[in-house]
Amino acid sequence: MTTDTPLPTPYAPIGRIPVVEVGPIVEGGRWPTKAVVGEVVPVRATVFREGHDAVAATAVLVAPDGTDHTSVRMRDVAPGLDLMLAHVVPDAEGLWGFRVEGWSDPYGTWEHDATIKVHAGVDVELMLTEGALVLERAAAQPALTTQQRSVLLDAVTALRDARRPAEARLAAGTAPEVREVLDAVPLRDHVSSSATYPLRVHRQRALYGSWYEMFPRSEGAVQDPETGRWRSGTLRTAARRLPAIAQMGFDVVYLTPIHPIGTTNRKGRNNTLTALPGDPGSPYGIGSPEGGHDAIHPDLGTIADFDAFVARARELGLEVALDIALQASPDHPWVTEHPEWFTTRADGSIAYAENPPKKYQDIYPLNFDNDPEGIYVAIRDMLVHWAEHGVTAFRVDNPHTKPLPFWERLLREFDERYPDIVFLSEAFTKPAMMRTLATIGFHQSYTYYAWRNTAGELAEYLREVSGDLGAVMRPSFWPTTHDILTPYMQQGGVPAFAIRAVIAATASPTWGIYSGYELAESVARPGAEEQIDNEKYEYKPRDWEEAARRNGLTDLLTRLNQIRREHPALQQLRNLTVHGCTDDAILCFSKRLAPEHAPDGVGDTVIVCVTTDPYATRQGHLQLDMAALGLADDAGFVAHDVLSGQTFAWDAHPFVRLDPHGSCAHVVVVGGR
């Protein structure tokens, strides 16, 4: 006796034309893959069939209303492996979908067989007649234009004209114009569809933007020369810095926490355990009797001052991002009102934050185990408060130390209520956690870019973040932050700052700098990868006029942001190709946007070659993948360096010489867009 074994659920039988290994999808469609408006999304699948007849496939982009938006003929990009690829471009925000349709290609089958047989003199008349029948079927399709139908019927007439030589009749049936029509409106038999997989499309800022980080209290801070006491900068004085930030071409001004700071266990300068009178403390030690995460530090001003800051930023074309650190100082109102939100140790004390050997005595981490709903509501309402006051992006501090179900719920709710708000994950942690935070809803992520220094390390990392990972995790490249000053930046001087800015600005659609980058601030606290006299623990006003004339970095940052805006290829992520060089210290990569995907119909190809050696001149021959540039292998082309203004005659192996103290990079436009 036998019993039926239940099939897995969900189950769909395989189609006549099998469509498998569809991508990009996340956990079988459990979560949507990501895109932004105007992003070129690669869709792939393995499509095959029994026997020897030709097969083909179509990628179908499904609009949020459920209608088919775009159908694109896929190409076999790995002959013999049946791997099909096409690119689709969503043009609005919302929850889209995509599917792959495999189909038998009667015209492709006939063309293959007829070409062989007619040239060999086998079944000539039969093959030409069968070709006419196939094209008659194709010409009957209602989707054809009058001109397209005329092209096919003219080919039918030629195929049936027995007065003409067989080779001429075959040529008419396989002419480029016939193939062009059937590429656009193919004749499809045995159409077999994959499932439709979700594609979440956000606004462009979720992928593309230039961020500028600042501590508002430092802008306009003044020290009394007699007493040494400081008067804090305010949101009003910080707003005076906005025109310069906008003039450099940045899109987002990111503010470190602006909330009241506790006094219990307040950190002193350089992270010491003893705060001297007048030391402002770390803005990450959030909360005092003046308020918590929804309040503004009295030294910075009022909510009206914050609104004025946001309004001024918007006048200048800047969005405002706010740092969100979900933790509390011992003086935060939450500590007395909700002690259950924190971890109580065996001795009755509340546990402060630790990441051994680092200790943060001025911070209590939240414990989500005791009252997760109460914590959720408080944090959600706090974020709503700032959203209502014009914040359009949140840089979230250490999200990997909070439960993932909390983030998934919160990000889903914000996606519904405030779909334009961008969440940036500051999670320098294990790859699985970084990837999963992105998967469940974070729009962008900090990366390991700061610690990838050699050309080889960078090449490998660029391939990683622009490959399959790009379907969920959008990288944000930062050469330094207020917490990060790598040995490369400490030791490489101004050339290191120039090199890392060029790579970050051109390799990643989103990049950012920490205020003071223009001055190449590079002196580290002994034994640490962070700056000495760290702005996190003290006021740090800067001489911006000196920055502008000291080292050229302000001009470089301005030019890089201008180039990014002028070249839509640099605003994409998944179009990056790494090229080789005979000098292993030179990194070379390109980004290409085909004309059919460009917003103005004009293609755009940019090649970046940059030295990674901040000390010595390097030179070598590039090894360009010409196909990735849309060029023939033996083609020569005009290479216009938009960074220097020079023009070169290049081919597949151009010679480059890069001086870190002069011209550390070429940013070359192919064809002079």
C-alpha positions in Angstrom: 0.0 0.0 0.0 1.3 3.4 -0.9 0.4 6.9 0.4 0.7 10.2 -1.3 3.5 12.4 -0.1 2.3 16.0 0.2 4.2 18.4 -1.9 6.1 21.3 -0.4 4.1 24.5 0.1 4.1 26.7 -1.8 4.6 24.5 -4.8 4.5 25.4 -8.5 5.1 22.8 -11.2 7.9 23.4 -13.6 6.9 25.0 -16.9 7.4 23.6 -20.4 10.3 26.0 -20.7 11.9 25.8 -17.3 12.8 29.1 -15.6 15.0 28.6 -12.6 17.6 30.5 -10.5 15.8 33.8 -11.0 17.5 36.9 -9.4 17.9 39.2 -7.7 15.6 37.8 -5.1 16.0 37.7 -1.3 15.3 34.5 0.6 13.0 33.3 -2.1 11.0 36.5 -2.1 10.5 36.7 1.7 11.8 40.3 1.5 11.8 42.6 -1.5 15.0 43.3 -3.4 15.7 47.0 -3.7 16.0 49.7 -6.3 15.4 53.5 -6.6 13.6 55.5 -9.3 15.8 55.4 -12.4 18.1 52.6 -11.2 19.1 50.0 -13.7 18.2 46.7 -12.2 19.7 43.5 -13.6 17.3 40.6 -13.9 18.8 37.1 -14.5 17.5 33.6 -14.8 18.5 30.2 -16.2 16.2 29.2 -19.0 16.4 26.0 -21.1 14.3 23.2 -22.6 14.4 19.7 -23.8 15.8 18.9 -27.2 17.6 21.4 -29.5 15.0 24.0 -30.3 15.9 27.6 -29.5 14.7 29.1 -26.3 14.6 32.7 -25.2 13.3 34.8 -22.2 11.7 38.1 -21.3 12.1 40.1 -18.1 8.8 41.7 -17.1 8.7 44.7 -14.8 5.4 44.8 -12.9 4.1 48.2 -11.7 2.7 48.8 -8.2 -0.8 48.6 -9.7 -0.2 45.1 -10.9 0.1 45.9 -14.6 3.0 44.9 -16.8 5.1 48.1 -17.1 8.1 46.9 -19.2 9.1 43.8 -21.1 12.7 43.4 -22.1 14.2 40.6 -24.2 16.9 38.8 -22.2 20.3 37.9 -23.6 22.3 34.7 -23.1 25.4 36.0 -21.3 27.0 32.6 -20.7 26.6 30.5 -23.8 26.3 26.8 -22.8 25.1 27.7 -19.3 21.7 29.1 -20.4 22.1 32.2 -18.2 19.8 35.0 -19.4 20.2 38.7 -18.4 18.2 41.9 -19.0 18.0 45.3 -17.4 14.8 47.0 -16.2 14.3 50.5 -14.9 11.4 51.4 -12.6 10.3 55.1 -12.9 8.3 55.6 -9.7 8.3 54.8 -6.0 6.4 51.9 -4.6 6.2 48.1 -4.3 6.9 46.8 -7.8 7.5 43.3 -9.0 9.4 41.4 -11.7 9.1 38.0 -13.3 10.9 36.1 -16.0 9.0 34.4 -18.9 10.8 31.6 -20.8 9.6 30.7 -24.2 10.3 28.6 -27.2 11.6 30.7 -30.1 10.3 29.3 -33.4 12.1 32.0 -35.4 15.4 31.4 -33.7 15.0 27.6 -34.3 14.2 28.2 -38.0 17.1 30.7 -38.5 19.6 28.3 -37.0 18.5 25.3 -39.0 17.9 27.1 -42.2 21.3 28.8 -42.2 23.0 25.4 -41.9 20.8 23.6 -44.4 20.5 26.2 -47.1 24.3 26.7 -47.1 24.7 23.0 -47.4 22.0 22.6 -50.1 19.8 20.3 -47.9 16.0 20.7 -47.9 16.4 24.2 -49.3 12.9 24.9 -50.6 11.4 23.3 -47.5 13.4 25.4 -45.1 12.6 28.6 -47.0 8.9 27.8 -47.0 9.0 27.0 -43.3 10.6 30.4 -42.7 7.8 32.1 -44.6 5.2 30.4 -42.4 7.0 31.4 -39.2 7.2 35.0 -40.4 3.6 35.0 -41.4 2.7 33.9 -37.9 4.9 36.7 -36.5 3.3 39.3 -38.8 -0.1 38.4 -37.5 0.7 39.6 -33.9 -1.5 42.6 -33.0 1.3 44.3 -31.1 3.2 45.1 -34.3 3.2 48.6 -35.8 2.3 49.0 -39.5 6.0 49.5 -40.3 7.1 46.4 -38.4 4.4 44.3 -40.0 5.5 45.5 -43.4 9.1 44.5 -42.7 8.0 40.9 -41.9 5.7 40.6 -44.9 8.3 41.9 -47.3 10.6 39.1 -45.9 7.8 36.6 -46.5 7.5 37.7 -50.1 11.2 37.3 -50.6 11.3 33.9 -49.0 8.5 32.6 -51.4 10.1 34.2 -54.5 11.4 31.1 -56.2 12.9 33.2 -59.0 15.6 34.5 -56.7 18.6 32.5 -55.6 18.1 30.6 -52.4 20.9 32.4 -50.6 19.3 35.8 -51.4 15.9 34.5 -50.1 17.6 33.3 -46.9 19.3 36.6 -46.5 16.0 38.4 -46.7 14.5 36.2 -44.1 17.4 36.7 -41.7 18.1 40.4 -42.4 19.0 42.7 -39.5 15.7 44.6 -39.8 13.8 41.4 -39.4 15.7 40.5 -36.3 15.2 44.0 -35.0 11.4 43.6 -35.3 11.4 40.2 -33.7 13.6 41.4 -30.9 11.0 44.1 -30.1 7.9 41.9 -30.7 9.0 38.2 -30.6 7.0 35.2 -31.7 6.7 33.2 -28.5 5.6 29.6 -28.0 5.1 27.6 -24.8 5.5 30.8 -22.6 6.4 29.7 -19.1 6.5 32.2 -16.3 8.4 32.3 -13.0 6.7 33.7 -9.9 6.5 37.4 -9.6 9.1 38.6 -7.0 8.9 41.9 -5.0 10.9 44.9 -5.8 10.8 47.9 -3.4 11.6 51.2 -5.2 12.6 54.2 -3.1 13.4 57.7 -4.1 16.8 58.4 -5.6 18.3 59.8 -2.4 18.2 56.3 -1.0 21.0 55.3 -3.4 22.6 58.6 -4.5 23.8 61.5 -2.4 26.8 63.3 -0.9 26.7 63.7 2.9 28.5 66.2 5.1 28.8 65.5 8.9 29.0 68.4 11.4 28.8 69.0 15.2 26.5 72.0 15.4 28.0 73.0 18.8 31.4 73.6 17.2 30.2 76.0 14.6 30.4 79.4 16.2 31.9 78.1 19.5 34.1 80.8 21.1 36.7 80.4 23.9 37.3 83.2 26.3 41.1 83.9 26.0 41.3 84.9 29.7 39.3 82.2 31.4 39.5 79.4 28.9 35.8 78.9 29.2 33.8 78.0 26.0 30.6 79.4 24.7 28.8 76.8 22.6 27.9 77.3 19.0 24.2 77.1 18.3 21.9 75.9 15.6 21.7 79.5 14.4 25.5 79.9 14.1 25.7 76.4 12.6 23.3 77.5 9.9 25.9 80.1 8.7 28.0 77.1 7.6 25.3 75.8 5.3 26.0 77.9 2.2 29.6 76.7 2.1 28.5 73.1 2.4 26.0 73.6 -0.4 28.6 75.4 -2.5 30.8 72.3 -2.2 28.0 70.3 -3.8 26.8 68.2 -0.9 23.2 67.0 -0.8 22.7 66.1 2.9 24.0 67.8 6.1 24.2 65.3 8.8 24.0 66.5 12.5 25.4 64.5 15.3 23.0 64.3 18.3 21.6 67.6 19.3 19.9 66.5 22.5 20.7 67.4 26.2 23.8 65.7 27.5 24.0 64.0 30.9 26.5 65.0 33.6 26.7 61.7 35.5 29.9 60.0 34.3 30.3 62.6 31.6 33.4 62.0 29.5 36.1 64.5 29.4 38.5 65.4 26.6 40.0 62.6 24.6 37.5 60.1 26.3 38.9 60.6 29.8 36.8 59.6 32.7 37.0 63.0 34.4 35.2 65.9 32.8 36.6 69.3 33.8 34.3 72.3 34.3 33.1 73.5 31.0 33.7 70.2 29.1 30.6 69.7 27.0 30.5 65.9 27.2 29.8 63.4 24.4 26.6 64.2 22.5 26.0 60.4 22.5 25.5 60.5 26.3 21.9 61.6 25.6 19.5 62.9 28.2 19.4 65.2 31.2 16.7 66.9 33.3 16.2 69.2 30.3 14.9 66.2 28.3 15.8 63.2 26.2 15.8 62.2 22.5 12.9 64.6 21.5 14.6 67.6 23.1 17.3 70.0 22.0 20.3 70.9 24.1 19.6 74.3 25.6 23.0 75.5 24.5 22.0 74.8 20.9 18.7 76.7 21.0 15.1 75.8 20.6 12.9 73.8 18.3 12.2 77.1 16.5 15.9 77.4 15.9 16.0 73.8 14.6 13.1 74.6 12.2 15.0 77.6 11.0 18.1 75.5 10.4 16.0 73.0 8.3 14.4 75.8 6.4 17.7 77.4 5.5 19.1 74.0 4.5 16.2 73.5 2.1 16.6 76.9 0.6 20.2 75.8 -0.3 19.1 72.4 -1.7 20.2 70.5 1.3 18.4 67.8 3.2 18.9 67.4 7.0 19.9 64.1 8.5 19.9 63.5 12.3 22.0 61.1 14.3 19.8 58.7 16.3 21.6 56.9 19.1 19.2 54.6 21.0 20.8 54.8 24.4 20.6 57.0 27.5 22.8 58.8 29.9 22.2 58.0 33.6 20.4 61.4 33.7 17.9 60.6 30.9 14.2 60.8 31.9 13.8 57.3 30.7 16.0 56.0 33.5 13.8 57.2 36.3 10.5 56.8 34.4 11.2 53.4 32.9 14.0 51.6 34.8 12.8 48.3 33.3 14.1 49.5 29.9 17.7 49.0 31.1 19.7 46.1 32.5 20.1 45.9 36.2 23.2 44.0 37.4 23.5 41.7 40.5 24.6 44.6 42.7 21.6 46.7 41.7 23.4 49.1 39.4 22.4 49.7 35.8 24.9 48.3 33.3 26.6 50.8 31.2 27.7 50.2 27.6 30.8 48.1 26.9 32.5 46.7 23.8 35.7 45.4 25.5 38.2 46.9 25.8 36.1 50.0 25.2 33.9 51.3 28.0 31.1 53.9 27.8 30.4 54.8 31.4 28.2 57.7 30.3 25.8 55.5 28.4 23.1 53.0 29.4 22.1 50.7 26.6 18.4 49.8 26.2 17.2 46.3 27.1 14.5 45.3 24.7 13.5 42.2 26.7 11.3 43.6 29.5 9.0 46.1 27.7 9.6 45.9 24.0 6.3 47.5 23.1 6.8 50.5 25.4 10.3 51.0 24.0 9.0 50.6 20.4 6.3 53.2 20.9 8.7 55.7 22.5 11.3 55.4 19.8 8.7 55.5 17.0 7.1 58.6 18.4 10.4 60.3 18.8 11.3 59.6 15.2 7.9 60.9 14.1 8.6 64.1 16.0 11.8 64.8 14.1 10.2 63.7 10.8 7.5 66.3 11.4 10.2 68.9 11.9 11.7 68.3 8.5 14.3 65.5 9.0 14.4 63.4 5.9 17.2 61.0 6.9 18.4 59.3 10.1 21.9 58.0 10.6 21.3 55.2 13.1 24.1 54.6 15.6 25.0 50.9 16.2 21.7 49.4 15.0 23.3 46.0 15.2 23.0 46.1 19.0 19.2 46.3 18.8 16.9 43.4 18.0 16.2 42.8 14.3 12.4 42.3 14.8 12.3 45.8 16.3 14.0 47.3 13.2 11.9 45.3 10.7 8.7 46.6 12.3 9.8 50.2 12.7 11.2 50.4 9.2 8.1 48.9 7.7 5.9 51.4 9.5 8.0 54.3 8.4 8.0 53.0 4.8 4.2 53.2 5.0 3.9 56.6 6.8 7.0 58.5 5.6 8.3 56.7 2.5 10.7 59.5 1.7 12.7 59.1 4.9 16.1 57.4 4.5 17.7 55.3 7.2 21.5 54.9 7.2 22.9 52.0 9.2 26.1 52.7 11.1 26.9 49.0 11.7 30.6 48.2 11.4 30.1 44.6 12.3 29.9 41.1 10.9 28.8 40.8 7.3 25.7 38.7 8.1 24.4 41.4 10.4 25.2 44.2 8.0 23.5 42.4 5.1 20.4 41.5 7.2 19.9 45.0 8.5 19.8 46.1 4.9 17.5 43.2 3.9 14.9 44.1 6.5 14.7 47.7 5.6 17.7 50.0 6.1 18.1 52.0 3.0 21.9 52.5 3.2 24.8 51.1 5.2 28.2 52.2 6.3 30.9 49.8 4.9 34.4 48.5 5.5 35.7 51.0 2.9 37.8 52.9 5.4 39.9 49.7 6.0 40.3 48.7 2.3 43.6 50.4 1.3 45.5 48.5 -1.4 44.3 48.5 -5.0 43.7 44.7 -4.7 41.6 45.1 -1.5 39.6 47.9 -3.0 39.0 46.0 -6.3 37.7 43.0 -4.5 35.5 45.1 -2.3 34.1 47.1 -5.2 33.1 43.9 -6.9 31.4 42.7 -3.7 29.3 45.8 -3.0 28.3 46.4 -6.6 27.4 42.8 -7.3 24.6 40.6 -5.8 24.9 42.4 -2.5 23.8 45.6 -4.2 20.3 44.2 -4.5 19.7 44.8 -0.7 22.6 46.8 0.7 23.4 50.2 -0.6 26.9 51.2 0.4 27.9 54.6 1.8 31.6 55.2 1.5 33.2 57.4 4.2 37.0 57.9 4.3 36.9 59.1 7.9 34.3 59.7 10.6 34.4 61.3 14.0 35.2 57.8 15.3 37.5 56.5 12.5 40.9 57.7 11.5 42.8 54.7 10.0 46.6 54.4 9.9 46.4 55.1 6.1 44.8 58.5 6.8 47.1 59.2 9.8 50.3 58.7 7.8 49.4 59.6 4.2 49.0 63.3 4.6 47.0 65.4 2.1 47.5 62.9 -0.7 45.7 60.2 1.3 42.7 62.5 1.8 42.6 63.3 -1.9 43.0 59.7 -3.0 40.3 58.4 -0.6 37.9 61.2 -1.6 38.3 60.4 -5.3 37.6 56.7 -4.8 34.6 57.2 -2.4 33.0 59.8 -4.6 33.2 57.9 -7.9 32.9 54.3 -6.8 29.8 54.6 -4.6 26.7 56.5 -5.4 26.5 57.6 -1.7 29.6 59.0 0.0 30.3 61.3 2.9 32.9 63.3 4.8 33.3 64.4 8.3 33.7 68.1 8.9 37.4 69.0 8.9 38.2 66.7 6.0 39.0 69.9 4.1 41.9 70.5 6.6 43.2 67.0 6.3 43.0 66.6 10.1 45.1 63.5 10.6 46.7 63.5 14.1 45.5 60.5 16.1 45.1 59.9 19.8 48.1 57.7 20.7 47.1 54.0 20.3 43.7 54.8 18.8 42.2 55.0 15.3 40.6 58.3 16.0 41.6 61.9 16.1 43.3 63.5 19.1 41.3 66.2 20.8 38.3 64.5 19.3 35.3 66.7 18.6 33.1 64.1 20.2 34.3 65.4 23.6 35.1 69.0 23.1 34.4 72.1 20.9 36.3 72.3 17.7 35.8 75.5 15.7 37.7 75.6 12.4 39.2 78.3 10.2 37.3 77.5 7.0 39.0 80.3 5.0 42.3 78.7 5.9 41.0 75.4 4.7 40.0 76.8 1.3 43.5 78.1 0.6 45.7 75.5 2.4 45.7 72.3 0.4 43.2 72.3 -2.4 40.9 69.7 -0.8 37.9 72.1 -0.8 38.3 72.6 -4.5 38.7 68.8 -5.1 35.5 68.0 -3.0 33.6 70.6 -5.0 34.8 69.3 -8.3 34.0 65.6 -7.4 30.5 66.5 -6.4 30.0 68.4 -9.6 31.2 65.5 -11.7 28.9 63.2 -9.8 25.9 65.4 -10.7 26.9 65.8 -14.4 27.4 62.0 -14.9 24.4 59.7 -14.3 26.7 56.7 -14.6 28.2 57.6 -11.2 24.8 57.7 -9.7 24.3 54.0 -10.2 25.8 51.1 -8.2 25.5 47.9 -10.1 27.1 49.1 -13.3 30.7 49.0 -12.0 33.5 47.0 -13.7 37.0 46.6 -12.3 39.9 46.8 -14.8 43.5 45.8 -14.5 46.8 47.7 -14.4 50.4 46.6 -14.7 51.2 48.6 -11.6 49.5 46.9 -8.6 49.1 50.2 -6.7 46.8 51.7 -9.3 43.1 51.0 -9.0 41.0 51.2 -12.2 37.2 50.9 -12.6 34.5 52.1 -14.8 30.8 52.9 -14.7 28.6 52.8 -17.8 25.0 53.8 -18.4 23.7 52.7 -21.8 21.7 55.3 -23.8 18.5 53.3 -23.5 18.8 53.6 -19.7 19.9 57.2 -19.4 17.4 59.8 -18.3 18.1 61.9 -21.3 18.8 59.1 -23.8 22.5 59.9 -23.9 24.9 57.2 -22.8 27.5 57.9 -20.2 30.8 56.0 -19.5 33.3 57.1 -16.9 36.7 55.5 -16.2 38.5 56.2 -12.9 42.1 55.3 -12.4 43.7 56.4 -9.2 46.9 55.6 -7.3 46.5 54.0 -3.9 50.1 55.0 -2.9 50.1 58.4 -1.1 53.9 58.7 -1.2 55.4 58.0 -4.6 54.5 58.4 -8.3 53.2 55.2 -9.9 52.9 54.4 -13.6 51.7 51.5 -15.7 49.5 50.4 -18.5 45.8 50.0 -17.9 44.1 46.7 -19.0 40.7 47.9 -20.1 37.8 45.5 -20.6 36.6 47.2 -23.8 33.3 45.3 -24.0 32.4 46.7 -20.5 33.0 50.2 -22.0 30.7 49.5 -25.0 33.7 49.5 -27.3 35.4 47.1 -29.8 38.6 45.4 -28.5 40.7 47.3 -31.1 39.0 50.6 -30.7 40.7 53.9 -30.0 38.8 56.6 -28.2 39.1 60.2 -26.9 39.5 60.2 -23.2 38.6 63.5 -21.5 39.8 63.8 -17.9 37.1 65.9 -16.3 39.2 66.2 -13.1 42.2 67.9 -14.8 40.6 69.1 -18.1 43.2 67.2 -20.1 42.3 65.0 -23.2 44.1 61.9 -24.2 44.0 59.3 -27.0 43.4 56.0 -25.3 43.0 52.4 -26.4 42.7 49.1 -24.5 46.1 49.6 -22.9 46.8 53.3 -22.2 49.8 54.4 -20.2 49.1 56.4 -17.1 51.4 58.2 -14.6 49.9 59.3 -11.3 51.5 61.6 -8.8 49.8 61.7 -5.4 51.2 65.2 -4.8 49.9 66.5 -8.0 47.4 64.5 -10.1 46.5 61.4 -8.1 43.8 60.3 -10.5 42.2 60.5 -13.9 38.4 60.6 -14.1 37.9 60.0 -17.8 34.7 60.4 -19.8 34.5 58.2 -22.9 33.1 60.1 -25.8 32.8 63.5 -24.0 29.3 63.5 -22.7 
